[in-house]
Amino acid sequence: MSWLAALREGVTDEELRVAILVGLASIPFTLALSWGSVSSGDGVVIGGSVAGTPLLLAGLLVGVHYHDRPTDGRRAGFWTGLVGSSATGLVFIANTVSSVGTLSSRLTVVAVAVIPVALVLGVGFTVLVTMGSAAFADWVRTRVDSEHRLVETADAGEKSVADSRWWLVVAVYALAAPVVLYYALGVRPDSGLEIGLVVAGLFVLVPLSIMTLGGLFIDATAPRNRATDWFPSVWLYVGGPVGVAVAVYFLRVVRGVSYPPGYASYSFLGALWCLSVVYLVNRTRHLGGRNAVSTLRS
């Protein structure tokens, strides 16, 4: 099938109608958030910068919508990104045209020659990001689905559930976070070496916190027997730290405190540590040294 036939088939496919409409709806938001760079006048800008948040959110929305539907979420995300990437092309061309007049004749020829290649790469990257966000949203929906999380004992031996080791990441964070946060907030280092150690600790703790949040989600959504006495809440353990950070951020904004993101970041790290400890305690109390697979097979 030629690409033109595939394009025609996708446009006329009723299952993709929502994906295409979401892509169209993202265009004005992408233009509104990106158009400021076109007339900024900050030197020569070939292509410029394009806001990716609208299409990222559009991909997440499409992934949630197409979960458990005949159309694959990644295919829907492809069409959302393809339609929405027209805004990327418009901003790219507008930025380039506004800058070409300031270039010499030789650089103008080079810029015009590079535009098609750069435009294709930009649109392709936009489509990949949208497909990735749609696939991620579909995966999250699958993990939190009750059909995935609750299985019958008889089916447990056949499902070959992988042994989750993500709780180890949670345990590492539970041990490391108090030390780093104590020296960052409770102790004021004087020497350059101490300051460097605190900065290095934060550089390690921040990515570790993201891994811990993912580890909590994966471990908490591991399949369990319907008769289990512990069914961890994803909203509590994963949504809790994020909710605390958002609440602290807006509270600081309302009160006019300087640099609200800093307060929100430390609140996130602290809330994540508290809930990580609670999760590990509950996991040990209900599962002991066993993993989700052992629970299913017991």
N, C-alpha and C positions, 0 to 999 in steps of 0.2 A: 504494500500500500504506500503510495506517495505521500509526502508530507502535506501536500495540498488536500488530498482526500482525507487524511487524518484530521486536518484542521476543520474541514467541512463537517466531518462526522462528529467532532467534539462540540462544535457550535450548535448543531442540531440535536444533540443528545439531551433529552429532558432531564436525565439524572444529574447532568452537570449545570443545570440552570442556576441553582443556588450558588455554586462555586463561581460562576461567571458574574452573577449579580454582586457577590461580595467583592470580587476583584474590581468591578466598576465602582462600587461604593468607596473603595479605598483610594481611588484616583484623586478626588479633591483634597483629601486629607494629606496625601503625599505631596501634592503641589503646594498646599498652604504651608506645610512645614519646611519645604525645601526652597521655595521661591525667593526667600530673602537673600540667599547667596548669589542669585543672578544679578541683582543690582547693588551688591555690597560695595563694589568698586575696590576690593582689596587685592589689587594686583591682577596678574594674568591667571585665569582659571580655565583650564581645559577640562570640560566635563562637570567640574564642581562636585559638591556633595549632595547626596540624596538621602532624605529621612527614610529609614527602613522600618520604623515602628508601625506605621499603618499596615504594611503588608505582612509584617511578623504577626500582628494581632489577627489579621485576616486569615492567615494560615492556621492559627490556633482555633479560630472560630469554625473554619471549614473542617478541620480535623475532628472537632467535637461533633459537628453536625453529621458527618458521613460515617461516624462510628456505627458498626452493625448494619450498614447499608450495602446494597449490591456494588456500588461504585467504591473502588479503593480510595482511601484517604489521600494517598500520595498522588493519584491521578487527579483528584479534585484539587489538590494543592497546586499541581502543575498548571491547571487552567486558571486558577485564581491568580497565581503569579504571572502567568503569561498576559492576562488581561490587565492586571494592575501595573505591570512593568511599562505600559505605555506612558505612565506618568514619569517613570525613570528616564525614558527616551526624551520626553519633552523638556525636562529639567536639564538633561545632559546637553541637548542641542542648544537650548537657550543660553546656558552658561558658556558654551563654546563660542557661539555667535557673538555674544557680548564681549568676549575677550579677543577674538581674532583681529579686530580693528586696531589693537594695540601692538600687534606683532609685526615683524618685518616680513617682506614678501616671501623670503625663503622659509621662515617658520610658519607662515600662513599656509603654504603648500604642504608642509609636513603635517600640520594640524588637520587640514582637510583630508589628507590621505589616511590619517590615524583614526578619524572619527568613526567610520563604519566598523572597524575591528573593535575599538573600545566600546562602541554602542552595543555590539553583539555580546561582548563579554559582560557588560553591565546588566543587560537584560537576562542573560543566562544565569548570572549570580543571583539576581533578584528572584528568578524562578526557583533556583535551588534552595534559597532561604525559605521561601514560602512552602515548598514541598517538605522541607525538613521540619518546619514548625507544625505543618498539618500531620505529618507522620508522628511527631512527638505527642501531639494532643490525642491522636488515636491510640497511641501506646499507653498514655496515662489513663484514658477511659477504659482500656482493656484491663489494666492492673487493678483499678478500683471497682470493676464490675463484680457483682456478687457471684456470678457464674464462674469467675476466675478464682476468687478468694475462698469460696466455700465449695468443697468437693466431698463426695461420699467416700466412706472408708474403703469400700470395695474398689473404687476407681483409683485409690491413692497409689497402689503399687504399679498401675499401668501408666500413670501420667508422667513418671520419671521427673519429678520436680527437682530442680537443681538445689544443692545445699547452699543456702544463703550465708555468705561470710561478711556481709555489709555491716553487721553489728560490730565487727572489729574496728571498722573505720569510726563508728559512733563512739566506741570505747576509747580510741586514741584521742578523739576530740574532747571527750569528757575529762581526760587526764591533762591534756595540753592547754585547754582554754583557760582554766583558773590561773595557771602560772603566767601565761602571756598577759592576760587581762589585769592581773595583780600588778605586774611590773609596769604595764602601760598606764594604768589609772591610779593605783594605790601608791606606787613608788615613783618619785620624780628623779630620774637618772641625772647625774651631774657630769660624768665624764663622757667623752665622745664614744668610747667603747660600749658603755652601757646603753647609750642612745642607739647606737648601731645594732645592738643585740635586740632591743625592743622593736625597732623597725623591722629587723629580719624576722622576729617572731610573728609580727602582724602580717608580714608578707606570706608566711607559711600558714598562719591561722585562717586567713580569709579564704584561700582556695580549699583548705581543709573543711571549712564550714559549709561550702557549697557541696563538697563530696559527702559530708555528713547528712545534709538535708536530703540528698538523693539516696543515701544509704538507708535513712529512716523510711523513706517512701518505699523502696524496694523490699526491705525486710518486713515492714508492716503489712505490705500487700501480698506477701508470700501465701500460697494456697494453704488452707487449714481445713481440718475436719469440721463438719457442721456441729459436732458435739463439743467443740473446744470451749473452754471456759475463759478464753482470752481472745478478744477480737479488737486489736488496737485501732484507734481512730486516726485516720489519715489527716482529718481536719485539725485535730489537736496537735499531733506531733510534727506535721509538716506545715500546716497553715498557721499554727500558733506563732512561731518566730517571725514569719512574714507579716502577720497581722499586727504584732507588737511593734515591729519596725515602722510600718505604715502609720500606725496610731501615734507613735512618738514623733515621727516626722511632721505630721500635720499639726500636732499639738505645739511643737516648737515654732512652726511657721506662724500659727495664730498668735503666739506670744511674742513673736518678733525676735527670737533668739538667733544669734549669728550661727551660721553653718549648721542647719538642721540635719543634713546627711550624716554628719559625724555622730550626733546623738542617736540617729536611727541605726547606724551601723553597729555601734556598741550595744544598743538595745537588742538588735538581732542576735549578735554573738552571745549575749548573756541569756536571752530567752532560749536560744538553741541549746546552750549548755544545760540549763535547768531541765528542759524536756528530754534531752538525751539521757541525763541521769535517771529521770523517772522511767523512761522507756527501758533502759538496761535493767533497772531494778524489777520492773514488771516482767520483763522477758525472762530474767533469772528465776523469779518466783513461780511463774507459770510453766516455763519450759525446762528450767534447770539447765543442764548442759546440752540439751537436745536442740536440734534445729527443726525447721518446719517439716522436713521430710520425716524425721523420727516421730513427730507428733502425728502425722498422717498415718504412719504404719503401726502405731501403737494400738 
